[in-house]
Amino acid sequence: MVIKEDFYVMSDGVRLYTRAVLPETDKKFPIVFIRTPYEPARNGIPCPVENYSNDSFIKNGYAILLQHVRGTGDSEGECRPYHERQDGLDTLELIRRQPFYNGEIYVFGMSYLATVHLCYLNTRPHDIKAAALSIQRDEMFTWRHHNGMCRSYCSLSWYLDMIKRAHPPVMDSDKALYRPFENIIERIIGHPLPDYTDMLLNDTYNDFWENQENSHAVDNLTIPVLLSEGWYDFYVDGMFSMWERLPEDTKKKSVFVVGPWGHATVVNNPEYPIEDGNPPSDYVVKFFNSVRDGTKYECFEYGRVNYYSVGGGFWTTDTGSTEGLKLYFNADGTLSERSYSEGEKSYEYDPDKPFNYYKYYNIFVAPEVNSREDVVSFISEPSERDADFYGRIRWNMRVRTDCEDTAFFMRVYFVENGVSYNLTEEITSLAYIDKDYTPCNECEISIDTPPIAFTLKKGCRIRVDISSHSNLYVPHSNTREHWAKAIETKIAQNTLICDKSAYILLPSKR
């Protein structure tokens, strides 16, 4: 038997739609707490009784408390993304007054559904016993502003969808994507919105970011936490940071899982075949059960990164990495392990003609080598043996441009049966490397990609593309103007210098 009750939580006079789903009546249960902005409003019509009888939480004796985030679904008020702490705390208080509350709360969520919990977990509520959080990070600055670049106008389309009830757009957002970007939100919704503009313009770490509700959320966690992430998710670097910042005593009873996924925790239509890439069935509820019962979690190992090797098709655990394969960039377009040849390769970058060349969020088939004049490709000889890699790929190269500033973007692929599949990537502005850069001078780039794990099979190759644009980032204007204030753009002649200092270093699994 499954019982469902709909009611409202009052928070500063605003009614938040809340649904309680119970395995049966007249008993107390551990409660799985979920808050979401993604359920549609029903305009006052009572919710139908969905079939929860096969839900893994319900089958394992948990009650579910599901709430629509303020300003979304059937909840009242105005949605302010990343301002979720008080509503979460108010709902926890309501849970404690329910006759079905047994004193145990378990929080669960993916993406923004994890953010809503990260906004209050640093208050350390006494009755939250464990958390399962996926594809999200608690430090948003380094995602929104990265190496001198702004990532995708600070998630403009997602943000507009979140606030659309209180701030409906007055024009198509695509028509507003022109410079300067600093007033882009005002052009779209017809009036200023400081929440968004502050996020856009604060491109150095400061009190604005330090004081975000979810900032440093995991630094002092004492409860067990299950973190799940995908190699192809845009938060992968941030989730590794969260794992590394967990207190050691907490990490020993926590688990980190990284699979061959994008912004999800399951395999989702990749263009490369993936076998056994999904986590075990019900691995979240089994984690909660292990916390409740004091038994060992059998799905993954505690205290380590449990990860899937792309191309290898197997799961393993982090045992560290060592300096592995160094491949030199050669001017003839090859990558060589044993030697290097000196020379230069140049291309033209026009920020007013950005291209949608680099698909992301999954494993994709890449365009042909050198299929664009503004993308330079390098490719290695076939590998002589199977080799496993795990960690961050180092990119080192001297470059120059005839402009005051520009961007350089690198993506790494593995090539199997003549087809290239993306692995990881990194971008930087020159000003981030050298704030006093002078046009036509050389500048050395040395940066690391986000972590990745892959197996290069015998006969397969490594490919690297270098350009100056990624569709995940605002196109660089090639000027020294602030990226959000720049109006004028320049066409840049960008040059890659191939010599002994130009290489990628692939970290081998220890």
PyMOL commands that set and color helices and strands:
alter all, ss='L'
color gray80, all
select helices_A, chain A and resi 56-59+85-96+112-121+141-144+152-163+173-176+184-189+194-201+207-210+236-245+248-251+283-293+430-433
alter helices_A, ss='H'
color red, helices_A
select strands_A, chain A and resi 3-11+14-22+29-36+63-68+101-110+128-134+145-146+149-150+225-230+255-259+305-309+314-317+321-329+334-336+343-349+376-380+387-391+394-401+407-416+419-429+443-448+452-456+461-467+492-498+503-509
alter strands_A, ss='S'
color yellow, strands_A
deselect
rebuild
show_as cartoon
